[in-house]
Amino acid sequence: MDPYSAEGELINIHNFFHQGQYQEVIDFDITSLSPENEVPARVLIQRARIALGQAEDVLADVQDETSEPEFAAVAALAQLALGQTEDAVQAIEELAQTAGDNQTVQVLGGIVLQAADKSDEALALLSKHSGSLDAITLITQIHLQQNRTDLAVKEVTAARRWAQDSLLVNLAESWVGLRVGGEKYQQAFYVFEELAQAPATSSIVTLVSQAVCELHLGRVEEAQSALEQAMQKQPDYADAIAEPSGPNNHYRQGCYRAY
């Protein structure tokens, strides 16, 4: 069984992460997980800690486990967050040679390589995936950054055929919609509003996402309200501060940060 499917053990922690609910990821009880799902869950926890600015602590915590490719990739991600980009890229390039079939290496490696402007290497590594929605959504974001909306649409359309109503497919489709525009703005708004306004899924990330959609729809007051909610959660959150002057960059959100 796919651990990230609706019936899988990791569906909740996985959704928490991609909804931007990083503290919920960190607090998630993994003691009852089956042995094969423990490492993926720990990786998500470490990625959430990096997203919350704890990269230095994460790097220290995983230093004795870097013989495992998953935690070597986490260490590289932490290095990226700390500004050690060259070291991070070198580590990922070595991992790509020795463990390129590992899903964690593919996804975290793709983030590191794209952040270092190595798009071709990132896509080559991510293309090795076997049905990973995390890889597909990252490929989609990279294509959007390359202004290849046609390729992004193709990636999401193919994933929709088999992933159906997955959270990640909905998010990726919404990012593409924000680039395509027109009626797609409204469709993206419905996705992000539902996430942002439901207590179980609301986060700074989803509130800013809703605000971006509102701006694209010309609803400035509603966008301001969503941004104020986000800043109540974290007053120094950079995206909430920046969005009123730069909504067109929203589809990049989450792609090149170190998580």
Secondary structure as UniProt FT lines:
FT   TURN            3..4
FT   TURN            6..7
FT   TURN            9..10
FT   HELIX           11..18
FT   TURN            19..20
FT   HELIX           22..27
FT   TURN            31..32
FT   HELIX           35..51
FT   TURN            52..53
FT   HELIX           55..62
FT   HELIX           63..65
FT   TURN            66..67
FT   HELIX           69..81
FT   TURN            82..83
FT   HELIX           85..99
FT   TURN            100..101
FT   HELIX           103..115
FT   TURN            116..117
FT   HELIX           119..126
FT   TURN            127..128
FT   HELIX           133..145
FT   TURN            146..147
FT   HELIX           149..163
FT   TURN            164..165
FT   HELIX           167..180
FT   HELIX           183..197
FT   TURN            199..201
FT   HELIX           204..216
FT   TURN            217..218
FT   HELIX           220..233
FT   TURN            235..236
FT   HELIX           238..242
FT   HELIX           243..245
FT   HELIX           247..252
FT   TURN            253..255
//
